Amino acid sequence: MSINGIGVGYPAWRETGKTRTNHTDTGFTDKMAGAAAAKGKFAKQAAQATQEAGQATAILHGAEEDSGDITIFSGAEPVSGSSYSVYKPADFDPENPVYKVKIWDQSGNVTQQMVDVSKVDPKNCNTAELYAYTADLKESGKGSFEDTVLKAVVAKAVKNAEQKSAGTWNFSENTDWVKIVKDIMQSEFRYGDMQGYAQWRKFLGFLEK
């Protein structure tokens, strides 16, 4: 697996209660590099690519102040022009977690998907489902933002890089995220970054449960 160009799709971002709109967050570089790996080739590519993405302009959609839904996180991909938000609906039931995911294309057209995380198979699901799944890991206290959501965003960026010749990976297309994470772990091991390897192994444990 090639991880060159991993920055394709690195987003501006917003966690619950934070507002960052119509720009990318250049401070995201350190968080993304840390999520990718502590050191080694993978981390350097992550940092460089994120800095480049941070120089682009993206519209971060997702503000729905009157809907009653709670924004878990939002992101924008400067290269594809896509934007996305994951919400906890007003009638959210922790015993039956269903999240709302909205995706905007570069023209501002929006699609919506309701995701029942109990039915998500990380070996065969789309990006919207993966983001909802990891948002629930964060919200249920099983892992931090960096351990869950941010890892999913990096995995999406890796998939984008893998599909570079065919364009940015579509949010609605299914893929095997477990395989992607295992490939990342193999790369970390190959370059001797055992800290990064351990971080991704932890994320793999979330996906394989």
C-alpha positions in Angstrom: 0.0 0.0 0.0 1.3 3.4 -0.9 0.9 6.1 1.7 2.3 8.9 -0.4 -0.1 11.8 -0.7 -1.8 10.9 2.5 -3.0 14.5 2.9 -5.7 14.2 0.4 -8.9 14.7 2.4 -7.3 16.0 5.7 -10.0 18.3 7.0 -10.7 21.4 8.8 -12.6 20.2 11.9 -14.9 21.1 14.7 -15.7 19.2 17.8 -18.9 19.6 19.9 -19.2 23.2 21.2 -16.5 24.6 18.9 -17.0 26.7 15.8 -14.5 26.8 12.9 -16.2 27.7 9.6 -15.1 28.7 6.1 -11.4 27.9 6.7 -9.1 25.1 7.5 -7.5 24.8 10.9 -3.8 24.9 10.5 -3.4 23.9 14.2 -4.9 20.5 13.1 -1.4 19.6 11.8 0.0 18.5 15.1 -3.1 16.5 16.0 -3.2 14.7 12.7 0.5 13.9 12.7 0.1 12.6 16.3 -2.8 10.4 15.3 -1.0 9.0 12.3 2.2 8.2 14.2 4.6 9.6 16.8 7.6 9.5 14.4 8.9 8.0 11.2 8.0 8.4 7.6 4.2 8.1 8.0 4.1 11.0 10.6 6.3 13.2 8.4 4.0 12.7 5.4 1.0 13.4 7.6 2.4 16.6 8.9 3.6 17.8 5.5 0.4 16.9 3.8 -1.8 18.5 6.5 0.3 21.7 6.3 -0.4 21.8 2.6 -4.1 21.2 3.1 -4.1 23.9 5.7 -3.2 26.4 3.1 -6.3 25.6 1.1 -9.7 27.1 1.6 -12.7 24.9 2.4 -16.3 25.6 3.5 -17.1 23.8 6.7 -20.9 23.2 6.6 -23.0 21.6 9.3 -24.3 24.4 11.6 -27.9 23.4 12.5 -28.6 25.6 15.4 -32.4 25.2 15.3 -32.6 21.4 14.7 -32.0 20.3 18.2 -29.3 18.0 17.1 -25.9 18.0 18.7 -22.8 18.2 16.4 -20.3 15.6 17.4 -17.7 16.7 14.8 -17.5 18.2 11.4 -14.9 18.3 8.7 -14.0 19.5 5.2 -11.8 18.0 2.6 -10.0 20.9 0.8 -9.0 18.7 -2.2 -12.4 17.2 -3.0 -14.4 20.1 -1.7 -16.5 17.8 0.4 -17.8 18.6 3.9 -19.4 16.4 6.5 -21.0 16.5 9.9 -22.0 13.8 12.4 -24.9 14.6 14.7 -26.4 13.1 17.8 -30.2 13.6 17.1 -32.4 15.3 19.6 -34.2 11.9 20.3 -30.9 10.0 20.7 -31.1 6.8 22.8 -27.7 5.6 24.2 -29.2 2.1 24.3 -29.9 2.2 20.6 -27.4 4.7 19.2 -28.4 6.1 15.8 -26.4 9.1 14.4 -27.2 11.4 11.6 -24.5 12.0 9.1 -24.6 14.8 6.4 -22.3 15.0 3.4 -22.0 18.1 1.3 -20.4 18.0 -2.2 -18.3 20.9 -3.6 -21.4 22.5 -5.0 -23.1 22.5 -1.6 -25.6 19.6 -2.4 -26.3 17.6 0.7 -27.1 14.0 1.3 -28.1 12.6 4.7 -27.8 9.1 6.2 -29.1 7.8 9.5 -26.6 5.3 10.9 -27.5 2.6 13.5 -24.0 1.9 14.8 -25.1 -1.6 16.0 -25.4 -2.6 12.4 -22.1 -1.2 11.2 -19.5 -3.7 10.0 -16.1 -2.0 9.8 -15.0 -4.6 7.3 -17.7 -3.5 4.9 -19.1 0.0 5.4 -18.9 3.4 3.9 -17.2 6.5 5.3 -20.3 8.0 6.8 -21.0 4.8 8.7 -17.3 4.6 9.9 -17.5 8.2 11.1 -20.8 7.5 13.0 -19.3 4.3 14.5 -16.2 6.2 15.8 -18.2 9.1 17.0 -20.1 6.7 19.2 -16.9 5.2 20.5 -15.9 8.8 21.6 -19.3 9.7 23.0 -19.6 6.5 25.0 -16.3 7.1 26.6 -14.5 4.2 25.0 -11.8 6.3 23.5 -10.6 9.9 23.1 -11.2 12.0 20.0 -7.6 11.2 18.9 -8.1 7.5 19.5 -11.4 7.2 17.6 -12.6 9.9 15.3 -9.2 11.3 14.3 -8.0 7.8 13.5 -11.0 7.3 11.2 -10.2 10.6 9.4 -6.6 9.5 8.8 -7.8 6.1 7.5 -10.0 7.9 5.0 -7.0 10.0 4.0 -5.0 6.8 3.4 -7.8 5.4 1.3 -7.9 8.7 -0.7 -4.1 8.4 -1.3 -4.5 4.8 -2.4 -7.2 5.9 -4.9 -5.3 9.0 -6.0 -5.3 8.0 -9.7 -9.1 7.5 -9.6 -9.9 10.6 -7.6 -10.9 11.1 -3.9 -12.6 8.1 -2.3 -16.4 8.5 -2.3 -18.1 8.8 1.1 -20.8 6.4 0.0 -18.6 3.5 -1.2 -18.0 0.6 1.1 -14.5 -0.6 2.0 -12.7 -2.8 4.4 -11.4 -0.4 7.1 -9.9 -3.2 9.1 -7.6 -4.0 6.2 -6.7 -0.4 5.8 -5.7 -0.1 9.5 -3.7 -3.3 9.3 -1.8 -1.9 6.3 -1.1 1.2 8.2 0.2 -0.9 11.1 2.4 -2.8 8.8 3.9 0.4 7.5 4.5 1.7 11.0 6.2 -1.6 12.0 8.4 -1.5 8.8 9.6 2.0 9.7 10.2 1.1 13.3 7.6 3.4 14.8 6.4 1.1 17.6 4.5 3.9 19.3 2.5 4.6 16.2 2.0 0.9 15.7 0.6 0.5 19.2 -1.8 3.5 18.7 -3.2 1.9 15.5 -3.4 -1.5 17.1 -5.6 0.1 19.8 -7.9 1.5 17.0 -7.9 -1.9 15.3 -9.2 -3.4 18.6 -12.2 -1.0 18.4 -13.0 -2.1 14.8 -12.7 -5.8 15.4 -15.0 -6.0 18.4 
